[in-house]
């Protein structure tokens, strides 16, 4: 191939690319049914008995996995076990 024919091919390709329209038309689409349980069907409306039982017997609060105290978790626990590192205080 000569340089002239190579240039011609490039010009023709560029002309085709530039002639393509960038307008994208999206019409109404049909939504496919997904498999399994619908996401909104897991909600449960508690009965009066369940509400009364929850008021009388509240659920136990979560506790820290390190010191077993409520009010914080293991990541924010200020107790340091078997470590020479002192806890870091907020430096403001």
N, C-alpha and C positions, 0 to 999 in steps of 0.2 A: 504494500500500500504506500501511496505517496503521501506527502504532507498535505497536499490539497484535498485528497479524498478523506483523510483523517479529520481535517478541519471542517469539511462539509458534514461529516457524520456528527461531530460535536455540536455544530450549529443547528442541525435538524433535531437532535435530542434536546437541546436547550429550548428550541421553539416549542416542542411538544410539552415539555415540563411547564413552561410559562403559560401555555394555553389551557392547562388544567385549572378548573375553577376551584376556589377555596371555599365556596359556599357549601356548607354541610346542612342538609335538611334532615331532621329527625322527626319522623311521624310518630303517632301514638304506637306504642309497642305493647305486646301481650306479655304480661308478667307470668313467668313460669311458677308453678306451685313448687314449694320446697318440700323436701322429705322430712319426716319426723314431726314431733309435737310443735304446734304453733307457739311462738315465743310469748304471746300474751295470755296463754291459757294456764299459766302456772300460778296466777294470783289466787289467793284464797281469802274469802271474806269470813272473818271469825264470827262465831256464833256468840250469843249473849253469855252462854256458859264459859266459853273460852275467854271472853273479856273479863268476866268476874273472877275466874281462876287466875288469870294473869295479874289482876289487881291484888289478890290475896297472897299468891305465891310468886313474887317477882323472880325473874331469871337471875342467877348469880352473876356478878360482875366478872369480867375477864381479869386475869391476874398476870403479872410479870412471870416469865418462864425462869428467871434467874433467882429472884428473891421472894416470889409468891405473894407480893403485895399488890393490891389493886390500885388503879389510878395511873399506871404507866405500863409500858411494854418492855421487852428485853432490850430493844434498841435504844430506848431513852432511859434505861435504868442507871441510876447514879452509883449503885453498889458495884464495886469491882472485886471479883473473887480471884485469889491466887495470882495476882499480877503486881508487878512493881510499878506499873503505869498508874498515875493518878488521874482521876476523872477530869475531863476538860470542862471548865466553866464557860458560860457565855462571855465572850470578850467583846464588849461594846464600848 
